[in-house]
Amino acid sequence: MSKKSKKVKATSVLPMAATGGFFIGLGLGALMGNALIVMAIGVAIGCVLGYSIDKKNGITYGRRSH
């Protein structure tokens, strides 16, 4: 019996990167005394980083053409 290799679907990195940016921004914001702005910047950087990784991996966020 031969085993057929399954193709693993690519998963999105964006939610994990945005959550990581949130927690890093929360920690740095508490150290700097301005949590809201630093937290928002961390989430924004995480989203940009996650989107660029997803785009490189071929994950789309719009409608798929049939």
C-alpha positions as CSV (number, residue, x, y, z in Angstrom):
1,M,0.0,0.0,0.0
2,S,1.4,3.3,-1.0
3,K,0.6,6.4,1.0
4,K,-0.6,9.4,-1.0
5,S,0.8,12.7,0.1
6,K,-1.8,15.2,1.2
7,K,-1.3,18.8,0.2
8,V,-1.6,20.9,3.3
9,K,-3.6,24.1,2.9
10,A,-1.8,27.3,3.8
11,T,-3.1,29.0,6.9
12,S,-3.2,32.7,7.6
13,V,-0.5,34.3,9.8
14,L,-2.4,37.6,10.1
15,P,-4.4,36.9,13.3
16,M,-1.4,35.5,15.1
17,A,0.8,38.5,14.1
18,A,-1.9,41.0,15.1
19,T,-2.3,39.3,18.5
20,G,1.4,39.3,19.0
21,G,1.6,43.0,18.1
22,F,-1.2,43.7,20.6
23,F,0.6,41.9,23.5
24,I,4.0,43.4,22.6
25,G,2.4,46.9,22.4
26,L,0.6,46.3,25.7
27,G,3.8,45.4,27.5
28,L,5.9,48.2,25.9
29,G,3.1,50.7,26.5
30,A,3.0,49.8,30.2
31,L,6.7,50.4,30.4
32,M,6.5,53.7,28.6
33,G,3.3,55.0,30.3
34,N,1.3,55.4,27.1
35,A,-0.3,52.0,26.5
36,L,-3.1,52.9,24.0
37,I,-0.9,54.5,21.3
38,V,1.9,52.0,21.6
39,M,-0.6,49.1,21.6
40,A,-2.3,50.5,18.4
41,I,1.1,50.9,16.7
42,G,2.0,47.3,17.7
43,V,-1.3,45.9,16.2
44,A,-0.8,47.9,13.0
45,I,2.8,46.6,12.6
46,G,1.6,43.1,13.3
47,C,-1.2,43.4,10.7
48,V,1.2,44.7,8.1
49,L,3.7,42.0,8.8
50,G,1.0,39.2,8.8
51,Y,-0.5,40.5,5.6
52,S,2.9,40.6,3.8
53,I,3.6,37.0,4.9
54,D,0.2,35.8,3.8
55,K,0.5,37.5,0.5
56,K,3.9,35.8,-0.1
57,N,2.2,32.4,0.8
58,G,-0.6,33.0,-1.7
59,I,-3.5,33.6,0.8
60,T,-6.1,36.0,-0.5
61,Y,-8.6,37.9,1.6
62,G,-11.1,38.7,-1.2
63,R,-13.4,36.7,-3.3
64,R,-12.0,33.7,-5.1
65,S,-12.6,33.5,-8.8
66,H,-14.1,30.2,-9.9
